[in-house]
Amino acid sequence: MAKDKKGSKSESKKQKLAEKKQKQEKKAQKKEKARASKLDGSDAEDVDLDAVLAEYKKAQEEFVKITETVLEEPPKPRSSSVFLASPSNSNQLLLFGGETWNGALANFYNDLNIYYTDRDEWHCVTSPNAPLPRSGHAWCRGGNQKDSVFLFGGEFSSPKQGTFYHYNDFWRLEPATREWTRLETKGKSPPARSGHRMTYYKNYIILFGGFQDTSNQTKYLNDLWLYDTQNFFWHTPVLPPAQLKPDARSSFTLLPHEQGAVLFGGYSKVKATVSANKSAKGASQGQRNIVKAMVHEDCFFLRITQPPTDSPPNTPPNVRWEKRKKPANTPHPSRAGATMAYHKGRGILFGGVHDVEQTEEGMESEFFNQLFAWNIERNRFFPLALRKPRTQKKLPPAEQRVGRRGRAQANEEELLKQLAALQAGSSIEDADSMEIEFKANKEPEEPERPVREMPVSMELPHPRFNAQMAVQDDILYIYGGTFEAKDREYTYDDLYAIDLGKMDGCKQIFSREDDTWVGSEDDDEEDEDDEDEDEEDEEGEEDDIEMADEDPGALLSPSKRRKKQADEVSVADSVSTMDSDQSEAETAATTVDDGLPHPRPFESRRDFFVRTSNEWQEILMTSLRWKGIQPESLTIKEIKTKAFDLSEEKWWDCREEIMALEDEQEAAGIGEVVSLADKGDLGAGGTGRRR
């Protein structure tokens, strides 16, 4: 009986291993299929960008005037929006644009939402003339035009984030009237971009940095632009070649200053060379180029000198970058996505993320919810902490009146009581017991609105990065942000208020859980696999000994056995990858004659050929074989030359159509449309963005 029991356990163990291996192979095939679909153009099932924007335009045209409606609940959750305290009203916060990513689809917004801090109300403004949906844009209040807000750029993508582009349009918002105006500027204007920052100095709007996604890579920028709000002109100052200036970056801090602006931190990706794998003898097998993330911690001061008063209208100001020392007591470790808001000569910093380690399986990251104040003049960070409010002793009514005004009011009441006692024929001693009505000073009572209870905590909001922040009347408001756990990206949908003068707690204005995440089927399968692994680890060494007679590998320790199984899975991954590559090659060979590559708007003849060179060479060789000419008889240079001639002919044939598209996109402020399938770095969308 013992032998039969041993045999049944052995069969059960074998069956479990076979089922697990089958699941792992299925999972590997799905992953490879997803990877192949992304490389092969995931927008095959995607919606056309022009069609999506046409729907937005059509919806906006239905609004014949600017309307403002009260929302029953806060706006939809979003990230990469812009948040600002209204310059024309001390009780309003402005929120515009943003995007949501639920693991499968992206959704962009162009609604203007206003939060009334005194009423605890959200209002939504609809307008027939408003910027198109976008995220990653920047705005700031105007310097001399203190009641206006200026907005530039941003990005938009198709729902599956297979194709996208950046905006280069420039807008002015009048918060008092809720009216948007697209500004047509004179001369050159900044190229399209996202992730840039803007601030103000007197009659100038300062714009710096950001990034552009091209067909090959994400290009970070370090160009400086100044917009003259009086002469409606963009200046791009020419800096001396030897002058130090900030490196290209995005997501940095740019704060106003009495003599210009100050810049701190930022994020970018830079090229680096690392040693390749070493051989068994320890000798290096060469070097390879990689692109790695870089978190900047340097600081610059932008000094701006106004041109003389008798200068021509379009004379640019004198501009100079001055490198400052690294701020003292900088938050450690370094962090990306730490947002900063300006408040009385200092920057208030919150949150951020530090990427600990990046492997093929993912990125290990640490998120923060610390609060710091950066004193701009002293160039030093100070930690800010919440503290419990002091308890005040209640004084008797007679002692509560202090000061000159309180004593005068008490004397007036005493005289009126004595006068009333004399008129009533009573003695002056009875005056203290009489009640006096002050009808002249009494204001009509207004019905009080019920005040909603808002919980106050002595803890700061949950750790996150890229939160939106604004300061209004010494109150810091923190809205939204992003948090990552495993393969999921959480878009926070909450709003908090902190009194920077008292620091007596963090008030939660509203908070909703993020229930928009969809993810993919692979996530569920990974969870199932993890459960299977846990069950397998719980089995004791007795089963391992029983399996030793039929499986020599069963005598290995649990950790070594898991490694062995992982090696088997990696072999299966390699086989499935080879099969997938072979199927891709067969698909390309069968569809090469279905149609010719098509040029894109703003794409030169050379760029068009570089992007489609392989396709044109295949078309050429197929055509030669049909004519009975062997392609091997031509040199590589001749094949490329003839392929370029074919692409050039196609480029000229489509020129009129492409020019019409270019005119339409320029009119809408749209830059170059890019496909993620053509990009060298496919990490432009989804989880893990540090842009």
Disulfide bonds with the S-S distance in Angstrom:
none
